[in-house]
Amino acid sequence: MKTLAEVAEGLMMSRSTVSRKIAAGEIQSVKARNRHRIPCQEYRRVWEQTMGTVARESAADLEAELFGDDA
């Protein structure tokens, strides 16, 4: 299980953004007493989804930078 701070650091976003995503149902969490904990499997799913989006959005820019705008 990961804390909000650990997830936020790993996903390069703020703790409040992670909290909003939990409230919106985008990230599944478990409540332990009065604190949210994110299962490691859920963290991995969100990380892969987030990094996949970053990679897709960056691919065209990287290709243009490496091979010019004609690529």
DSSP file (Angstrom, degrees, kcal/mol; ACC not computed):
  #  RESIDUE AA STRUCTURE BP1 BP2  ACC     N-H-->O    O-->H-N    N-H-->O    O-->H-N    TCO  KAPPA ALPHA  PHI   PSI    X-CA   Y-CA   Z-CA
    1    1 A M              0   0    0      0, 0.0     2,-0.3     0, 0.0    36,-0.0   0.000 360.0 360.0 360.0 142.0    0.0    0.0    0.0
    2    2 A K  B     -A   38   0A   0     36,-2.9    36,-2.9     4,-0.0     2,-0.1  -0.880 360.0-125.6-117.6 149.0    1.2    3.5   -0.8
    3    3 A T     >  -     0   0    0     -2,-0.3     4,-2.4    34,-0.2     5,-0.2  -0.397  31.7-106.6 -82.2 166.2    0.4    6.8    0.8
    4    4 A L  H  > S+     0   0    0     32,-0.5     4,-2.9     1,-0.2     5,-0.2   0.899 121.9  53.9 -58.9 -40.3   -1.0    9.8   -1.1
    5    5 A A  H  > S+     0   0    0      2,-0.2     4,-2.3     1,-0.2    -1,-0.2   0.903 108.7  47.9 -63.1 -41.5    2.5   11.4   -0.8
    6    6 A E  H  > S+     0   0    0      2,-0.2     4,-2.4     1,-0.2    -1,-0.2   0.918 114.5  46.0 -65.2 -43.3    4.2    8.4   -2.3
    7    7 A V  H  X S+     0   0    0     -4,-2.4     4,-2.3     2,-0.2    -2,-0.2   0.926 111.9  51.5 -65.4 -44.3    1.8    8.2   -5.2
    8    8 A A  H  X>S+     0   0    0     -4,-2.9     5,-2.5     1,-0.2     4,-0.6   0.921 112.0  46.4 -59.2 -45.3    2.0   12.0   -5.8
    9    9 A E  H ><5S+     0   0    0     -4,-2.3     3,-0.7     1,-0.2    -1,-0.2   0.926 113.3  48.8 -63.5 -45.0    5.7   11.9   -6.0
   10   10 A G  H 3<5S+     0   0    0     -4,-2.4    -1,-0.2     1,-0.2    -2,-0.2   0.827 117.1  41.1 -65.8 -32.4    5.8    8.8   -8.2
   11   11 A L  H 3<5S-     0   0    0     -4,-2.3    -1,-0.2    -5,-0.2    -2,-0.2   0.417 109.3-123.1 -95.0   0.3    3.2   10.3  -10.6
   12   12 A M  T <<5S+     0   0    0     -3,-0.7     2,-0.3    -4,-0.6    -3,-0.2   0.933  73.2 111.2  56.2  50.6    4.8   13.8  -10.5
   13   13 A M  S   <S-     0   0    0     -5,-2.5    -1,-0.2    -6,-0.1    -2,-0.2  -0.910  71.6 -87.7-142.0 170.1    1.7   15.5   -9.3
   14   14 A S     >  -     0   0    0     -2,-0.3     4,-1.9     1,-0.1     5,-0.1  -0.353  31.6-117.0 -79.5 160.7    0.5   17.1   -6.1
   15   15 A R  H  > S+     0   0    0      1,-0.2     4,-2.5     2,-0.2     5,-0.2   0.870 116.9  56.3 -62.2 -36.5   -1.2   15.3   -3.2
   16   16 A S  H  > S+     0   0    0      2,-0.2     4,-2.3     1,-0.2    -1,-0.2   0.865 104.8  51.8 -66.5 -33.9   -4.3   17.4   -3.8
   17   17 A T  H  > S+     0   0    0      2,-0.2     4,-2.4     1,-0.2    -1,-0.2   0.915 109.9  49.1 -65.9 -42.4   -4.5   16.2   -7.4
   18   18 A V  H  X S+     0   0    0     -4,-1.9     4,-2.1     2,-0.2    -2,-0.2   0.918 110.9  50.8 -61.5 -42.8   -4.2   12.6   -6.2
   19   19 A S  H  X S+     0   0    0     -4,-2.5     4,-2.5     1,-0.2    -2,-0.2   0.905 110.0  49.4 -61.0 -42.2   -7.0   13.3   -3.7
   20   20 A R  H  X S+     0   0    0     -4,-2.3     4,-2.2     1,-0.2    -1,-0.2   0.903 109.8  51.3 -64.0 -40.6   -9.2   14.8   -6.4
   21   21 A K  H  <>S+     0   0    0     -4,-2.4     5,-2.3     2,-0.2     6,-1.4   0.858 110.2  49.5 -66.0 -34.8   -8.6   11.8   -8.7
   22   22 A I  H ><5S+     0   0    0     -4,-2.1     3,-1.2     4,-0.2    -2,-0.2   0.938 111.4  48.5 -66.0 -46.8   -9.6    9.5   -5.8
   23   23 A A  H 3<5S+     0   0    0     -4,-2.5    -2,-0.2     1,-0.3    -1,-0.2   0.847 111.5  50.4 -61.9 -34.1  -12.7   11.5   -5.2
   24   24 A A  T 3<5S-     0   0    0     -4,-2.2    -1,-0.3    -5,-0.2    -2,-0.2   0.537 116.3-115.2 -81.6  -6.7  -13.5   11.3   -8.9
   25   25 A G  T < 5S+     0   0    0     -3,-1.2    -3,-0.2    -4,-0.4    -2,-0.1   0.570  84.8 118.5  84.5   8.8  -13.0    7.6   -9.0
   26   26 A E  S   <S+     0   0    0     -5,-2.3     2,-0.4    -6,-0.2    -4,-0.2   0.770  78.0  38.3 -78.3 -26.3  -10.0    7.7  -11.3
   27   27 A I  S    S-     0   0    0     -6,-1.4     2,-0.3    -9,-0.1    -2,-0.3  -0.995  83.4-138.1-125.6 127.4   -7.8    6.2   -8.7
   28   28 A Q        +     0   0    0     -2,-0.4     2,-0.3    -3,-0.1    -6,-0.1  -0.656  29.8 174.0 -84.1 137.5   -9.0    3.4   -6.4
   29   29 A S        -     0   0    0     -2,-0.3     2,-0.4     9,-0.2     9,-0.2  -0.907  27.3-133.7-138.7 167.7   -8.0    3.6   -2.8
   30   30 A V  E     -B   37   0B   0      7,-3.2     7,-2.6    -2,-0.3     2,-0.6  -0.972  23.7-128.8-120.4 136.5   -8.7    1.9    0.5
   31   31 A K  E     -B   36   0B   0     -2,-0.4     2,-0.6     5,-0.2     5,-0.2  -0.776  19.6-170.9 -89.3 123.9   -9.4    3.8    3.7
   32   32 A A  E >  S-B   35   0B   0      3,-3.4     3,-1.9    -2,-0.6     2,-0.6  -0.944  70.9 -46.5-113.2 107.7   -7.2    2.9    6.6
   33   33 A R  T 3  S-     0   0    0     -2,-0.6    -2,-0.0     1,-0.3     0, 0.0  -0.587 125.1 -26.6  60.9-113.2   -8.7    4.6    9.6
   34   34 A N  T 3  S+     0   0    0     -2,-0.6     2,-0.4    -3,-0.1    -1,-0.3   0.175 123.2  87.6-113.3  18.8   -9.2    8.1    8.2
   35   35 A R  E <  S-B   32   0B   0     -3,-1.9    -3,-3.4   -32,-0.0     2,-0.3  -0.913  72.2-123.2-122.1 144.7   -6.5    8.0    5.5
   36   36 A H  E     -B   31   0B   0     -2,-0.4   -32,-0.5    -5,-0.2     2,-0.4  -0.630  24.0-170.9 -82.5 140.6   -6.5    6.8    2.0
   37   37 A R  E     -B   30   0B   0     -7,-2.6    -7,-3.2    -2,-0.3   -34,-0.2  -0.994  13.6-143.6-128.8 139.9   -4.0    4.1    0.9
   38   38 A I  B     -A    2   0A   0    -36,-2.9   -36,-2.9    -2,-0.4    -9,-0.2  -0.903  21.4-122.9-106.1 122.3   -3.5    3.1   -2.7
   39   39 A P     >  -     0   0    0      0, 0.0     4,-2.4     0, 0.0     3,-0.3  -0.316  22.3-120.1 -60.4 146.3   -2.8   -0.5   -3.4
   40   40 A C  H  > S+     0   0    0      1,-0.2     4,-2.5     2,-0.2     5,-0.2   0.863 113.5  55.0 -57.9 -38.3    0.5   -1.1   -5.2
   41   41 A Q  H  > S+     0   0    0      2,-0.2     4,-2.0     1,-0.2    -1,-0.2   0.892 109.3  47.3 -63.2 -39.5   -1.3   -2.8   -8.2
   42   42 A E  H  > S+     0   0    0     -3,-0.3     4,-2.6     2,-0.2     5,-0.2   0.904 110.4  52.2 -68.0 -41.4   -3.6    0.3   -8.6
   43   43 A Y  H  X S+     0   0    0     -4,-2.4     4,-2.9     1,-0.2    -2,-0.2   0.930 109.8  49.2 -58.3 -45.4   -0.5    2.6   -8.4
   44   44 A R  H  X S+     0   0    0     -4,-2.5     4,-2.7     2,-0.2     5,-0.2   0.906 110.4  50.9 -61.8 -42.1    1.1    0.6  -11.1
   45   45 A R  H  X S+     0   0    0     -4,-2.0     4,-2.2     2,-0.2    -1,-0.2   0.934 114.0  43.4 -60.7 -47.3   -2.0    0.8  -13.3
   46   46 A V  H  X S+     0   0    0     -4,-2.6     4,-2.9     2,-0.2     5,-0.2   0.899 113.4  52.1 -66.8 -40.5   -2.3    4.5  -12.9
   47   47 A W  H  X S+     0   0    0     -4,-2.9     4,-3.1    -5,-0.2     5,-0.3   0.939 111.3  46.4 -61.1 -47.4    1.5    5.0  -13.4
   48   48 A E  H  X S+     0   0    0     -4,-2.7     4,-2.1     1,-0.2    -1,-0.2   0.898 114.4  48.1 -62.8 -40.7    1.4    3.0  -16.7
   49   49 A Q  H  X S+     0   0    0     -4,-2.2     4,-1.9    -5,-0.2    -2,-0.2   0.928 115.4  44.6 -64.2 -45.8   -1.6    4.8  -17.9
   50   50 A T  H  X S+     0   0    0     -4,-2.9     4,-2.2     2,-0.2    -2,-0.2   0.929 115.8  45.2 -66.1 -46.9   -0.1    8.2  -17.1
   51   51 A M  H  X S+     0   0    0     -4,-3.1     4,-2.6     1,-0.2    -1,-0.2   0.855 110.7  55.0 -68.7 -33.4    3.3    7.5  -18.5
   52   52 A G  H  X S+     0   0    0     -4,-2.1     4,-2.4    -5,-0.3    -1,-0.2   0.904 108.9  48.0 -63.0 -41.1    1.7    6.0  -21.6
   53   53 A T  H  X S+     0   0    0     -4,-1.9     4,-2.6     2,-0.2    -2,-0.2   0.919 111.8  49.4 -64.3 -44.6   -0.2    9.2  -22.2
   54   54 A V  H  X S+     0   0    0     -4,-2.2     4,-1.8     1,-0.2    -2,-0.2   0.918 111.7  49.4 -60.8 -43.9    3.0   11.2  -21.7
   55   55 A A  H  X S+     0   0    0     -4,-2.6     4,-1.6     2,-0.2    -2,-0.2   0.926 112.5  46.6 -63.4 -45.3    4.9    9.0  -24.1
   56   56 A R  H  X S+     0   0    0     -4,-2.4     4,-0.6     1,-0.2    -2,-0.2   0.918 114.3  47.3 -63.6 -43.0    2.1    9.3  -26.8
   57   57 A E  H  < S+     0   0    0     -4,-2.6     4,-0.4     1,-0.2    -1,-0.2   0.798 116.6  44.3 -69.6 -27.6    1.8   13.1  -26.4
   58   58 A S  H  X S+     0   0    0     -4,-1.8     4,-2.7    -5,-0.2     5,-0.2   0.681  92.7  82.4 -88.7 -19.5    5.6   13.5  -26.5
   59   59 A A  H  X S+     0   0    0     -4,-1.6     4,-2.7     1,-0.2     5,-0.2   0.895  91.7  46.6 -56.9 -47.6    6.3   11.2  -29.5
   60   60 A A  H  X S+     0   0    0     -4,-0.6     4,-2.4     1,-0.2    -1,-0.2   0.906 113.8  49.0 -63.8 -41.6    5.5   13.6  -32.2
   61   61 A D  H  > S+     0   0    0     -4,-0.4     4,-2.2     2,-0.2    -2,-0.2   0.920 113.0  46.9 -63.4 -44.0    7.5   16.4  -30.6
   62   62 A L  H  X S+     0   0    0     -4,-2.7     4,-2.7     2,-0.2     5,-0.2   0.912 111.6  50.9 -64.8 -42.4   10.5   14.1  -30.2
   63   63 A E  H  X S+     0   0    0     -4,-2.7     4,-2.9    -5,-0.2     5,-0.3   0.915 111.4  47.8 -62.8 -42.8   10.3   12.8  -33.7
   64   64 A A  H  X S+     0   0    0     -4,-2.4     4,-1.7     1,-0.2    -1,-0.2   0.895 113.3  48.6 -63.9 -39.8   10.2   16.4  -35.1
   65   65 A E  H  < S+     0   0    0     -4,-2.2    -2,-0.2    -5,-0.2    -1,-0.2   0.900 118.8  38.3 -68.1 -40.1   13.1   17.4  -32.9
   66   66 A L  H  < S+     0   0    0     -4,-2.7    -2,-0.2    -5,-0.2    -1,-0.2   0.887 133.9  19.7 -78.0 -40.1   15.2   14.4  -33.9
   67   67 A F  H  < S-     0   0    0     -4,-2.9     3,-0.3     1,-0.3    -3,-0.2   0.370 108.5-108.8-116.3   3.2   14.3   14.1  -37.6
   68   68 A G    ><  -     0   0    0     -4,-1.7     3,-1.3    -5,-0.3    -1,-0.3  -0.112  45.1 -67.1  87.8 168.5   12.9   17.5  -38.5
   69   69 A D  T 3  S+     0   0    0      1,-0.2    -1,-0.2     2,-0.1    -5,-0.1   0.630 124.4  70.4 -70.4 -13.7    9.4   18.5  -39.2
   70   70 A D  T 3         0   0    0     -3,-0.3    -1,-0.2     1,-0.2    -2,-0.1   0.597 360.0 360.0 -79.7 -11.0    9.3   16.5  -42.5
   71   71 A A    <         0   0    0     -3,-1.3    -1,-0.2    -8,-0.1    -2,-0.1   0.496 360.0 360.0 -69.1 360.0    9.3   13.1  -40.6
